[in-house]
């Protein structure tokens, strides 16, 4: 993030899980935690202090194709295998379970029988790039 002049801190997984992340967030007076491609459960201490202030984006229309192990290509493969006629993204608040937090917004895209996991991934990426920043901004305005 140096290239963009955005301050950043690297926190190894073991330090994230032991609570160091909470002290870093408090030290920097962070108001909102935005996750994308994050595969760990958020520690309960962080959830307690940041209730309603941690959001994530998931590459499917939850509650379908969510939960532990459902990320990235695994989601797109499952969507194609299920012969879905649409898919999309879900932006949601984070809770103590994978992909079960309150839904903030969903955005859809149609699918065709010719779609593959790769074409689905491209459609999802386009939805994320177009919509995720706007939803983050809306959430910030409500804080």
Buried (B, 14 or more C-beta within 10 A) or exposed (E): EEEEEEEEEEEEEEEBBEEBBBEBBEEEEBEBBBBEEBEEBBBEEBBEEBEBBBBBBBBBBBEBBBEEEBBEEEBBBBBBEEEBEEBBBBBBBBBEEBBBBEBBBBBEBEBEEEBEBEBBBBBBEEBBEEBBEEBBEEBEEEE
